[in-house]
Amino acid sequence: MQKMYSNTNWNLYRSFIVLYETGKYTAAEKILLMERKNIRANIQTLENQLNDKLFNSHTQGVTPTTAATTLYKFVKSAIDTLVEGEASIKTIDENTRATIKLAMPSPMASVDTNKYFQDFCNRYKFVCFEFYKKDSIDLLLHKKIDFMIEAEYIFRPYTFETIDIVAEELVIIATKDFLAKNGLGNTITKEQFLNLPFIAHREFIKEFTVATGIEAKPFTIAHVTSLVHDFVTNNMGIGLYFKETLRKHDDDNLVEVKIDGVSLPRFKVVCAYNRGHLTNISKLFLEGLIASYKDGNKANPFCSIAL
């Protein structure tokens, strides 16, 4: 049986893959460098060709149909193979490798993130990473690196494109014993908070002060979240934590403390890059980050940052 390729438009499938993995047109626009109307047109054309609906729209984005989930398995494999084949042709010399240049501070490195990068290199054997720790913003501004992974607030003064790779809810924690000893309940006033010993990871301090307007008290700064846990469980005071970490410890004596009238922010880690400065392989890496973030903490190598 002769295979027919005349109707295969890979641009349509590229739009499909990115929209499937991101679940949002706004995120797809950033990666594809296309306007939403053009992405919609590609999806509509593909649906017409397949005579099947691929996505259901809702206020938060889109949800893939059963047909889309089935199609994704085949198309993703095909596109990955095409990218690898293209790069392999360009790197016939075995000593030549495609390099992804990425800036990421040391505290964000972990067993999970190292494994993620190694798995990527194992899958695409022509790829290697170069990591940078100093002058990262300047390097990204001058397009000397491909990506920079950092806390979201770092990039607010700039116009880089960013995608979320961690977005965790922050909570204040204390032990029941500490609260009882100080005659406090699970909700305290700002005045009471200001009179309590308080510790937070250094990455959370700025987000906390911006969100709450509380910056008068001297914070104890921790470089790793395990110090926050030790400080609190030893009844030395209260601390700022990821809510997910609180759940993971599953300690009946640890409770969430709310400050009356104060809402705490989510702490975000993002991957920043320059629009229009993405190679095919760096686009593939970016799509992988988006997919792992969408899949949740189990698949997200960066969910352990500062936990």
C-alpha positions as CSV (number, residue, x, y, z in Angstrom):
1,M,0.0,0.0,0.0
2,Q,1.5,3.3,-1.0
3,K,1.7,6.0,1.7
4,M,0.4,9.4,0.8
5,Y,2.1,12.5,2.2
6,S,0.6,15.2,-0.1
7,N,-1.9,16.4,2.5
8,T,0.4,16.4,5.5
9,N,1.0,20.0,6.6
10,W,3.4,19.9,9.6
11,N,2.7,23.5,10.5
12,L,-0.9,22.4,11.4
13,Y,0.5,19.6,13.6
14,R,3.0,21.9,15.2
15,S,0.1,24.2,16.3
16,F,-1.8,21.2,17.5
17,I,1.1,19.8,19.6
18,V,1.9,23.2,21.3
19,L,-1.8,23.9,22.1
20,Y,-2.2,20.4,23.4
21,E,0.8,20.7,25.7
22,T,0.1,24.2,27.0
23,G,-3.7,24.1,27.1
24,K,-3.8,27.9,26.5
25,Y,-3.6,30.0,23.3
26,T,-1.6,32.7,25.1
27,A,1.2,30.2,25.9
28,A,1.0,28.7,22.4
29,E,1.4,32.2,20.8
30,K,4.7,32.7,22.7
31,I,6.2,29.5,21.5
32,L,4.9,29.4,18.0
33,L,5.4,33.2,17.5
34,M,2.0,33.2,15.8
35,E,-1.2,35.2,16.4
36,R,-4.1,33.5,18.0
37,K,-6.3,33.7,15.0
38,N,-3.7,31.9,12.9
39,I,-3.3,29.1,15.5
40,R,-7.1,28.8,15.6
41,A,-7.2,28.6,11.8
42,N,-4.6,25.8,11.8
43,I,-6.6,23.8,14.4
44,Q,-9.8,24.4,12.5
45,T,-8.1,23.2,9.2
46,L,-6.8,20.1,11.0
47,E,-10.2,19.3,12.5
48,N,-11.8,19.6,9.0
49,Q,-9.2,17.3,7.5
50,L,-9.7,14.7,10.3
51,N,-13.5,15.2,10.5
52,D,-13.2,15.3,14.3
53,K,-13.2,17.9,17.1
54,L,-9.8,18.2,18.8
55,F,-10.4,20.8,21.6
56,N,-13.2,22.1,23.8
57,S,-12.8,25.7,24.8
58,H,-13.5,27.1,28.3
59,T,-12.6,30.3,30.3
60,Q,-9.2,28.9,31.4
61,G,-8.1,27.7,28.0
62,V,-8.8,24.5,26.1
63,T,-9.2,20.8,27.0
64,P,-8.3,18.1,24.5
65,T,-10.9,15.6,23.3
66,T,-10.4,11.9,23.2
67,A,-9.5,12.2,19.5
68,A,-6.8,14.8,20.3
69,T,-5.3,12.6,23.0
70,T,-5.0,9.7,20.6
71,L,-3.6,11.9,17.8
72,Y,-1.1,13.5,20.1
73,K,0.7,10.2,20.9
74,F,1.5,9.7,17.2
75,V,2.2,13.3,16.2
76,K,4.5,14.0,19.1
77,S,6.6,11.0,18.3
78,A,6.8,11.9,14.6
79,I,7.8,15.6,15.3
80,D,10.4,14.5,17.8
81,T,11.9,12.2,15.2
82,L,11.9,14.9,12.6
83,V,13.7,17.4,14.9
84,E,16.3,14.8,15.9
85,G,16.8,13.8,12.2
86,E,17.3,17.4,11.2
87,A,19.8,18.1,13.9
88,S,21.6,14.8,13.2
89,I,22.1,15.9,9.5
90,K,23.5,19.2,10.7
91,T,25.9,17.5,13.1
92,I,27.4,14.7,11.0
93,D,30.7,15.4,12.8
94,E,30.4,13.5,16.0
95,N,32.4,16.1,17.9
96,T,29.8,18.8,17.0
97,R,26.8,19.2,19.3
98,A,23.9,21.5,19.6
99,T,24.2,23.5,22.8
100,I,21.5,25.0,24.9
101,K,22.8,27.8,27.1
102,L,20.9,28.2,30.3
103,A,21.3,30.3,33.4
104,M,20.1,29.0,36.7
105,P,21.2,29.9,40.2
106,S,22.8,27.1,42.3
107,P,19.9,26.9,44.9
108,M,17.6,25.8,42.1
109,A,19.7,22.8,41.1
110,S,18.5,19.5,42.6
111,V,18.6,15.8,41.9
112,D,15.4,16.1,40.0
113,T,16.5,19.0,37.8
114,N,19.9,17.4,37.0
115,K,18.1,14.2,36.0
116,Y,15.7,16.2,33.8
117,F,18.6,17.8,31.9
118,Q,20.4,14.5,31.6
119,D,17.3,12.7,30.3
120,F,16.9,15.3,27.7
121,C,20.5,14.8,26.5
122,N,20.1,11.1,26.5
123,R,17.0,11.4,24.4
124,Y,18.6,13.9,22.0
125,K,22.2,12.7,21.9
126,F,23.4,15.6,19.8
127,V,22.4,18.1,22.6
128,C,24.4,19.4,25.5
129,F,23.8,22.1,28.1
130,E,26.0,25.0,29.2
131,F,25.0,26.4,32.6
132,Y,25.7,30.0,33.8
133,K,25.4,31.5,37.3
134,K,26.8,35.0,37.0
135,D,25.6,38.1,35.1
136,S,22.6,36.1,33.9
137,I,20.3,39.0,33.2
138,D,23.0,40.8,31.1
139,L,23.7,37.6,29.2
140,L,20.0,37.1,28.4
141,L,19.6,40.8,27.4
142,H,22.5,40.5,24.9
143,K,21.2,37.1,23.7
144,K,24.3,35.2,24.7
145,I,22.2,32.6,26.4
146,D,19.0,30.9,25.4
147,F,17.1,30.7,28.7
148,M,17.2,31.9,32.3
149,I,15.3,30.2,35.1
150,E,14.6,32.3,38.2
151,A,12.0,33.7,40.5
152,E,9.4,35.5,38.5
153,Y,9.9,38.9,40.3
154,I,13.5,39.1,39.0
155,F,12.1,39.7,35.4
156,R,9.4,42.3,36.2
157,P,11.5,45.3,35.0
158,Y,12.3,43.5,31.7
159,T,10.4,42.6,28.5
160,F,11.5,38.9,28.2
161,E,9.0,36.3,27.2
162,T,8.3,34.0,30.2
163,I,6.6,30.7,31.0
164,D,5.7,29.5,34.4
165,I,7.4,26.3,35.6
166,V,6.5,26.6,39.3
167,A,3.6,28.4,40.9
168,E,3.2,27.4,44.6
169,E,1.0,28.8,47.2
170,L,2.8,30.3,50.2
171,V,1.5,29.8,53.8
172,I,2.6,30.8,57.3
173,I,3.1,27.8,59.6
174,A,3.5,27.3,63.3
175,T,3.1,24.4,65.7
176,K,0.0,24.0,67.8
177,D,2.2,24.0,70.9
178,F,3.8,27.4,69.9
179,L,0.4,29.0,69.3
180,A,-1.0,27.7,72.6
181,K,2.1,28.8,74.5
182,N,1.6,32.4,73.2
183,G,-2.2,32.4,73.6
184,L,-2.8,32.6,69.8
185,G,-5.3,31.0,67.5
186,N,-4.9,30.0,63.8
187,T,-5.7,33.6,62.8
188,I,-3.6,36.5,64.1
189,T,-3.5,40.2,63.7
190,K,-0.7,42.2,62.0
191,E,0.3,43.5,65.4
192,Q,0.5,40.0,66.8
193,F,2.5,38.9,63.8
194,L,5.0,41.7,64.2
195,N,5.8,40.6,67.8
196,L,6.5,37.0,66.8
197,P,9.9,35.5,65.7
198,F,9.5,34.9,61.9
199,I,11.7,33.0,59.4
200,A,11.4,32.7,55.6
201,H,13.4,31.4,52.7
202,R,15.4,34.2,51.1
203,E,13.6,33.8,47.8
204,F,10.2,34.4,49.5
205,I,11.0,37.6,51.4
206,K,10.5,40.1,48.6
207,E,7.2,38.4,47.4
208,F,5.9,38.4,51.0
209,T,6.7,42.1,51.7
210,V,5.2,43.2,48.3
211,A,2.0,41.2,48.8
212,T,1.5,42.1,52.5
213,G,3.1,45.5,52.9
214,I,4.7,44.1,56.0
215,E,8.4,45.0,56.1
216,A,9.0,46.7,59.5
217,K,10.0,43.5,61.3
218,P,13.5,42.0,61.0
219,F,13.1,38.6,59.2
220,T,15.3,35.6,59.9
221,I,16.4,34.5,56.4
222,A,16.9,30.9,55.6
223,H,18.9,29.7,52.6
224,V,17.1,26.3,52.5
225,T,13.6,25.5,53.5
226,S,14.7,22.7,55.9
227,L,15.9,25.5,58.2
228,V,12.4,27.0,58.2
229,H,11.0,23.6,59.2
230,D,13.6,23.1,62.0
231,F,13.0,26.6,63.3
232,V,9.2,26.1,63.5
233,T,9.2,22.5,64.8
234,N,11.5,23.5,67.6
235,N,8.9,26.1,68.7
236,M,11.2,29.0,68.0
237,G,8.6,31.0,66.0
238,I,6.6,31.0,62.8
239,G,7.7,30.5,59.3
240,L,6.8,31.0,55.6
241,Y,6.5,27.8,53.6
242,F,5.1,26.2,50.4
243,K,1.6,24.9,51.2
244,E,2.6,21.7,49.2
245,T,5.5,21.2,51.6
246,L,3.2,21.5,54.6
247,R,1.1,18.7,53.1
248,K,4.1,16.5,52.4
249,H,5.3,16.7,56.0
250,D,1.9,15.4,57.2
251,D,2.7,16.6,60.8
252,D,-0.4,17.0,63.0
253,N,1.4,19.5,65.1
254,L,2.1,21.8,62.2
255,V,-0.8,24.2,61.2
256,E,-1.4,27.0,58.8
257,V,-1.6,30.5,60.4
258,K,-3.5,33.3,58.7
259,I,-2.9,37.0,59.2
260,D,-6.2,38.8,59.5
261,G,-6.9,40.8,56.3
262,V,-3.7,39.7,54.5
263,S,-3.5,37.5,51.4
264,L,-0.3,35.7,50.7
265,P,1.0,35.4,47.1
266,R,2.0,32.4,45.0
267,F,5.7,32.1,44.5
268,K,6.5,31.7,40.9
269,V,9.6,30.4,39.1
270,V,9.7,31.1,35.4
271,C,11.8,30.3,32.4
272,A,12.6,33.6,30.5
273,Y,13.8,33.9,26.9
274,N,14.0,36.4,24.0
275,R,11.2,36.3,21.5
276,G,12.4,35.2,18.1
277,H,15.7,33.8,19.5
278,L,14.7,30.2,19.7
279,T,16.2,27.4,17.6
280,N,14.2,24.2,16.8
281,I,15.9,22.3,19.6
282,S,15.4,25.1,22.2
283,K,11.7,25.2,21.2
284,L,11.6,21.5,21.9
285,F,13.2,22.0,25.4
286,L,10.7,24.8,26.1
287,E,7.7,22.7,25.1
288,G,9.0,20.0,27.5
289,L,9.1,22.4,30.4
290,I,5.5,23.6,29.6
291,A,4.3,20.0,29.4
292,S,5.9,19.0,32.7
293,Y,4.4,22.1,34.5
294,K,1.0,21.2,33.0
295,D,1.3,17.6,34.2
296,G,1.7,18.8,37.8
297,N,4.2,18.2,40.5
298,K,4.8,14.5,39.8
299,A,6.3,15.3,36.4
300,N,7.7,18.8,37.1
301,P,11.4,18.6,37.9
302,F,11.4,22.1,39.4
303,C,8.7,21.5,41.9
304,S,11.4,20.7,44.5
305,I,12.9,24.2,44.2
306,A,13.3,25.6,47.7
307,L,11.1,22.9,49.2
